[in-house]
Amino acid sequence: MLALATTFAVIFLAELPDKTMVATLVLTTRYRAWPVFLGVVSAFAVQCVVAVAFGSVLTLLPDRLVAAVVAALFGIGAFLLLREGFSKDETTEQDAAGRIAAPFWRSAITSFGVLFAAEWGDASQLATAGLTARFGSPIAVGLGAWLALTAVAGIAVLVGRRIAGRIPTHLIQRVAGFVFAAFTAVALWTAITG
């Protein structure tokens, strides 16, 4: 249960201000909400399985090496989040007027493809692999990651515009980046002190 709750919190915090939420929001302005949500959630499921499989392979390695790999994964995630959090804000105007009348499955497949491609090497995928290696509980970590990603997609679909206007995205990215940096430090300490 600790692995699931920790994973949910880490992934949710990392993804809330990420391109995942923005991409889902943009897709929702173009297509109907349900097919977008179905496509996005399906892409997350596949990405979580890949990340958990990679993390499970890491558990076969010696503990110190695993701690070093986990530290590297979290370090990369921290770097990506902090880089985005401290970069200049580039506001983009969304064209909400042009909703495309596409069949349900076309919208879902388009949404799946966009999010599937966007999540490769993302901070959440790296964190999921690292948490799997750390906890050695692939099902709990995978489920926690998928639930967090699903929650972020749900927020984007339901109230994304309101949240984007009220909560500074860069602030959430900075907090998530510092949390990842703390995880990096703990994993690095474990790798050194073994």
C-alpha positions in Angstrom: 0.0 0.0 0.0 2.9 2.3 0.7 4.3 1.7 -2.8 1.0 2.5 -4.4 0.4 5.7 -2.3 3.9 7.0 -2.8 3.9 6.3 -6.5 0.5 8.0 -6.9 1.7 11.1 -5.0 5.0 11.4 -6.9 3.5 10.8 -10.4 0.5 13.0 -9.8 2.7 15.9 -8.6 5.1 15.4 -11.5 2.4 15.2 -14.2 0.0 17.8 -13.1 1.8 20.7 -14.8 3.5 18.5 -17.4 2.9 18.3 -21.2 0.6 15.4 -20.5 -2.0 17.7 -19.0 -1.6 20.3 -21.7 -1.8 17.7 -24.5 -4.9 16.2 -23.0 -6.5 19.7 -22.7 -5.6 20.5 -26.3 -7.0 17.2 -27.5 -10.2 17.9 -25.6 -10.6 21.2 -27.3 -10.4 19.4 -30.7 -12.4 16.2 -30.0 -15.1 15.0 -27.7 -14.0 14.3 -24.1 -14.8 10.6 -23.8 -12.8 9.3 -26.7 -9.8 11.6 -25.7 -10.0 10.2 -22.1 -10.2 6.6 -23.3 -7.2 7.0 -25.7 -5.1 8.9 -23.1 -5.8 6.4 -20.3 -5.0 3.5 -22.6 -1.7 5.1 -23.6 -0.8 5.5 -19.9 -1.6 1.8 -19.2 0.9 0.7 -21.9 3.5 3.2 -20.7 3.2 2.0 -17.1 3.6 -1.6 -18.1 6.8 -0.7 -20.0 8.2 1.3 -17.0 7.3 -1.4 -14.5 9.0 -4.0 -16.7 12.2 -1.9 -16.9 12.1 -1.3 -13.1 11.5 -5.0 -12.4 14.6 -5.9 -14.4 16.5 -3.4 -12.2 15.6 -5.4 -9.1 17.7 -8.3 -10.4 20.9 -6.2 -10.0 22.9 -5.7 -6.8 21.3 -3.3 -4.3 24.0 -0.6 -4.6 23.8 -0.6 -8.4 20.0 -0.4 -8.3 20.3 2.5 -5.9 22.7 4.2 -8.3 20.3 3.6 -11.3 17.3 4.8 -9.3 19.3 8.0 -8.3 20.1 8.6 -12.0 16.5 8.1 -13.0 15.2 10.5 -10.4 18.0 12.9 -11.1 17.0 13.0 -14.8 13.4 13.5 -13.8 14.4 16.3 -11.4 16.4 18.0 -14.1 13.6 17.8 -16.6 11.0 19.2 -14.2 13.2 22.0 -12.9 14.3 22.9 -16.4 10.6 23.3 -17.4 9.7 25.0 -14.1 12.4 27.6 -14.4 12.1 28.2 -18.2 10.4 31.2 -19.5 6.6 31.0 -19.5 5.4 30.6 -23.1 1.6 31.1 -23.1 -0.1 29.6 -26.1 -3.5 30.6 -27.3 -5.8 27.7 -27.7 -8.2 27.7 -30.5 -11.3 26.4 -28.8 -13.6 27.3 -31.7 -12.5 24.5 -34.0 -13.8 21.2 -32.5 -13.4 18.4 -35.0 -16.4 16.2 -35.7 -14.5 12.9 -35.8 -15.7 9.3 -35.1 -15.2 8.1 -31.5 -12.4 5.6 -32.4 -10.5 8.0 -34.6 -10.5 10.5 -31.7 -9.4 7.8 -29.2 -6.7 6.5 -31.5 -5.3 10.0 -32.2 -5.3 10.7 -28.4 -3.6 7.4 -27.7 -0.9 8.1 -30.3 -0.2 11.6 -29.1 0.1 10.7 -25.4 1.9 7.4 -26.1 4.6 9.3 -28.0 4.7 12.2 -25.5 5.3 9.9 -22.5 8.5 8.1 -23.7 11.3 9.1 -21.5 9.1 11.4 -19.5 9.8 12.1 -15.8 6.8 9.9 -14.8 8.0 6.9 -16.8 11.5 7.3 -15.3 10.0 7.7 -11.8 7.8 4.6 -12.3 10.8 2.5 -13.2 12.8 3.9 -10.3 10.0 3.3 -7.8 9.5 -0.2 -9.1 13.2 -0.9 -8.5 13.1 0.7 -5.1 9.9 -0.9 -3.7 10.2 -4.2 -5.6 6.4 -4.1 -6.0 5.6 -3.8 -9.7 1.8 -4.2 -9.5 1.4 -1.6 -6.7 3.8 0.9 -8.4 2.2 0.3 -11.8 -1.3 0.8 -10.5 -0.3 3.9 -8.5 1.3 5.4 -11.6 -1.6 4.6 -13.8 -4.1 6.0 -11.3 -2.1 9.2 -11.0 -1.9 9.6 -14.7 -5.6 8.9 -15.1 -6.4 11.5 -12.4 -4.3 14.1 -14.2 -6.1 13.2 -17.5 -9.4 13.5 -15.8 -8.5 16.9 -14.4 -7.4 18.1 -17.8 -10.6 16.8 -19.5 -13.0 18.2 -16.8 -11.5 21.4 -15.4 -8.1 21.9 -17.2 -8.8 25.5 -18.3 -9.8 26.7 -14.8 -6.8 25.1 -13.2 -4.4 26.4 -15.8 -5.6 29.9 -15.2 -5.4 29.7 -11.4 -2.4 27.6 -10.4 1.0 28.7 -11.8 2.3 25.7 -13.8 5.9 26.6 -13.2 5.4 26.5 -9.4 4.0 23.0 -9.5 6.9 21.9 -11.8 9.4 23.4 -9.4 7.9 21.6 -6.4 7.9 18.3 -8.2 11.4 18.9 -9.4 12.6 19.4 -5.8 10.8 16.3 -4.7 12.6 14.3 -7.4 15.9 15.9 -6.3 15.2 14.7 -2.7 14.5 11.2 -4.0 17.8 11.4 -6.0 19.7 12.4 -2.8 18.2 9.5 -0.8 18.9 6.9 -3.5 22.4 8.3 -4.0 23.1 8.1 -0.3 21.9 4.4 -0.4 24.2 3.7 -3.3 27.2 5.2 -1.5 26.6 3.8 2.0 25.0 0.5 0.7 
